[in-house]
Amino acid sequence: MIIDAYNNVWQAGGTSDYLTAESYTPEDMIRAMDIAGVDMAVGCSLGQMMDNNFIAETMRRHPTRIIGFGQVNPRFPDAVATIDHLSKSLNLKGLKLHPTMHGYHFADHGLLDPIFEAADRNKLVVLVNALDDPFCAPLSIEEIARGFPNTPVLIAHMGTVWNLNEAILVAKRNPNIYLETSGSQLLDVKLAYRSIGSDQIVMGTDWPGSDFDLERAKIARAIPSAKDRELVEGGNLARLLKLNP
């Protein structure tokens, strides 16, 4: 199975000229998946417009295509209770965190340890939106993630651009940290593959920011081994989410 690790779907809301006022629907995403031969894909809310109920409803409507990840702002007093609700009531499979959008530094044990305890308790995969940004440098992600070795952590965008080397470093020394490829350059994926192999890399597209066929072409060029591509394009994520193809 081809399983994509990071994408966004939402209903239009507000008046912003940037993304939120225009819908990018699950049906739109599934059409793009079909063109690229993608079987399943993670769907999340945007950081600026969290809507966990919509993601849960999307997964219920498309159970064989969409894997729902919920989202919380750790600064909210009900964040831990919300994570329990995401898992137990909404049946979502992962947790997206967006430090830059929500204004917190990741190496904050007081803020993040309870979030990770809840994720660990609910057996959720944690995805951290981590473009090149001081709020969520890979070393700060490691600071929290190493205390929760049974919780898989996906570093979205691989820390591209300037934090790439840090991301590779922390993945290399933490078996529960994985690098997600969306937004990264071809060279970034080549460097990661050369350094850590295929077991800790997961393909993501960040649709609608990019498209599934483009991401698959990048992975094909960066990872020539068909066996290793199978892991990156779905095998690793299927294992983390305990999916049964």
N, C-alpha and C positions, 0 to 999 in steps of 0.2 A: 504493500500500500504506500502511496505517496501522501504524506501528512505534513502540512505546513504549520509552523509553530507560532506565527504571530500575524494577526490581521485585525482590522477594525470595521465594525458595521454600526450604523446608527440611524435614528430618525431625525429629521430636521428639527432644529429648535433654536430660538433666538434670532438675532439679526446679523451676526458676525459675517464679515466678508471672507473669513478663513474657516472653511470646512463645515462648521456646525449648522449653518442655516440651510444646507443642502443635504438631502438624504443619500447615503450610500448603502443600499439595502442588502440583506442576505441573499436575495435572489440575484442581484447584480453580481455579487461575489461568486456565487455558485456557477453562474454562466462563465465567468473568467476562469474558474477552476476547471470546468469541463474542457475549455479550449486547451488548457495546459496539461490535462491528464492528471489533475490533483484529486485524490479520492476524498480526503478530509482536511479541514483547516480549523485552526483555533480562531475564534472570534471574540473580540474584546470591545469595550467602550473606549471612546476617546478619553484622554486624561481630563480634558476641559468639559466633558459632558458625560459623567458616569451615569449609566442606566442599567443596573444589574438585572432588573426584571425583564427588560427588553432582550438582553443577552440570553437569559434563561428561556424566554418564550421562543427565541430564535432556535435554540438547541432542541426544544421540544418539537418545533415544526420540522426540523431537518436533523433528526437524530443520527443519521448515517453520514452526514456531511459536515456538520458544524460541531466543534468542541468548545463549549462556553467557558471562558475565564472571567471571573468577577473582578471587581476593583474596589479598593478602599483608599481613603486618605488617612494615614496613621494619626494625623493630628485630631481627627474627629473622636470625641469621647466614646462613641459607640462602635469604633472600628473593629474591635475584637469580637463583639457580639455579631456584627455584620458578617464577619468571616464565617462564624459558625452557621449563620443563616444561609450564606451562599452555598455552603457545602450540604448541610442537612436538609434544608427546605427547597433550595433552588437546584440542587444537584450539579452545580458548576464544578469543573475539574481542576481549575487553577486560579491563581491570584496574580493580577497585574498591579505593579506599583510604579508610580510616575513621580519620582522625587522632584524633578525640575518643575513640573507643572504645579505640584502641590506644596512646594516650598519647604523641604526639609533635607538635611544632609543625611546620607545613608548610614554613616558610622555613628549612629545615635542609639546606643543600647536601650536607653529608657523608652525611646519611641518605637524601635524596631523589634526588640526582643519579644514583647508580647504579640506582635504581629506574626513573627515566625513561630512562636509557640502555638498559636492558633492554626497556622498553616500546617505545621507538623502534626498536630492533633487530628486535623481533618484530612491529612495525607494529600495536600494540594501541592502542585508544582507552582513555584513562584517565578514570575517573569518580571524583570526590572528593566524599564525603559532607560537605556544607558548610552545614549550618544555621547560624544566627547563633551563632558560636562563636569564641573567641580562638585555638583551636588551628589553625583553617583559614580565617582571614579571606581574602577574595579577593585582597588585595594580597600576601599571603604565597604564595598559589597562583601568582600572576603571577610572583613572584620566581623560582620554579623553572621554570614553563612557558615563559617567554620564552627560556630557553636551549635549548629543544627545539621549534622552530617547526613541525616536521613531525609532531609528536605531538598529536592532538586531545585537548583536556581539557574534560570536562563538569563544570561547577560544579553539583552536585546541590542542588536546593532554592533555587537562585539567591541563596544567602546570606541568605534570609529569616530574621528580619525586618530587623534593623538594618544588616546588611551588604549589603542589596540595592543601594544606590547604588554601593558599591565593586564589586560584581559587574558591574553595567552598565558602569562605568568601565573595568574591565580587559578586558571583552569588546570594548569599543569600540576599544581600542588594540592588541588582540592577536587576529589573525584565526584563531588555533588554539584560542581559548577560547570555549566555548559555554555557554549558560545552560539548565539542565534545570528543568522547571517544577513537579515534584512538591512538595507542601507549601507552595507559594507562594499568595498571595492573588490574586484576580482583578485587583486594582489593580496588583500587582507585574508581572504579565504585560503589562498594558496599558502600564505605564511602560517596560518593557524593549522592547516592540515599537515604541513611539514613538521610543525612543532609538537602537536598533540595527537595527531592521527584523526581517525573518523569517529571514535567512540564518544567524544564530548562536543560535537558540532551538530546543530540542528538547523535545517533550512527554514527560514521564514521570509515572508514577502513584504509584510506591512502594507497589504492592500488597503485602500486604493492608492497609496503612495507609490507603489510599483505594481508590476503585474506578474502573475505566477509563471508564465512562460519565460519571461526575462530572468527571473530568479533561477529557474531550472537550468536555463542555458548557462548562467554564471557558475552554478554548481558543477555542471557537466564539464566545463572548461577547467575548473580549479581542481576537480577530483577525478582523475582518469579511471580509477578502478571502479568497475561496476559494483563490486561487492561493498566497497566503502561508501559509494553513493547511496546504496540501499539503506545504510544506517543513517546517513545524514538526511536523506529525503523522507524519512519516516520511521525507520527501525528504532532509532534511539528514543524518539518521542513516544512511540507505541509502547516501548518498555517502561518509560517513566509514568505514563498514564494508565498502564496495565490494560491496554486495548487488546482485543483479540481479533486479529484480521480475519 
